[in-house]
Amino acid sequence: MGDHIQHTHRLGVRLESIEGDELTLRLPYREELVGNPDTGALHGGVLTMLLDQTLGMSAICNDATKPSVTPTLDLRIDHLGVTPAGKDILATARVYRTTKRILFAEGYAWCDGQRDRPIARATGSWVRVGDVDMSWFLGPEHAGEPL
Amino acid sequence: MSLTEIISQEPSNENLQLWLQKIPYAAFLGIRAELRPEDILFRLPADEKLIGNPSLPALHGGVVGAFMEQAASLHLISRMTDPVVPKIIDFSLDYLRPARFRETCASCVLTRQGRFIANVAVTAWQEDEQRPVALARAHFLLPESDN
């Protein structure tokens, strides 16, 4: 596929699952993602990047509409805890309200195996500006593929 | 030298570069910084691995956010009497224009620094500082200094 999202592809971000209205991506741990070399904690900006990607994907793929080109309007991240070194990070998002022009999405990120204790929470809005072909991505048979 | 040791030194162009090279995700993104008379100019050179939308092409919005968050953190450290690595509490990001595939710059204003909390505003632009591509606001928790 020639139109990968280069940044997340390079980092190995994968589609983990689509269940109901929830889309989950997995970001494998790698040392390039560290923000504090003294502690090994993940960079806060990594969570911003991953949550923007996950909420944005859930907006693009929202079932209530045709897949659309949906640039991010705004995004708010609450950092609920420090991300320990060595763990994959997962992020889950869903669109909770759609209007003609705006998609409202929310989601959270957690360390592998600790879904009940999110490390970051995100909410944001996306603007629907046009249709886009997402057939290469939407099928469940694509789970686990790189983005 | 640990990050804490580096940040305890007076900010200089050389030290800013040392800080950024010491932070793996900042180094991976390729963030650079230089002192200006009133603040620090942060630069994110265009790099294919930062692309989020290959068809425009545009930089990954989350990467622009991560860049701005890193800028906020270093700007805050540079203004501390006893520098410590601050902890991000929350991050709010407004996207104003697509970030095209070219160099992105950012500068910050320390809006308020209290005993425990700091509020930093970030502006990001390309080519024209008067036409920002994104605005952000970050709250940081200031860990108790050892001194």
Interface residues (C-beta under 8 A of the other chain):
Chain A: G2 D3 H4 I5 Q6 H7 T8 R10 E31 E32 L33 V34 G35 N36 P37 D38 L42 H43 G44 G45 V46 T48 M49 L50 L51 D52 Q53 G56 P71 T72 L73 D74 L75 R76 I77 D78 H79 V82
Chain B: S2 L3 T4 K22 I23 P24 Y25 A26 A27 F28 E48 K49 L50 I51 G52 N53 P54 S55 H60 G61 G62 V63 G65 A66 F67 E69 Q70 S73 V85 K87 I88 I89 D90 F91 S92 L93 D94 Y95 P98
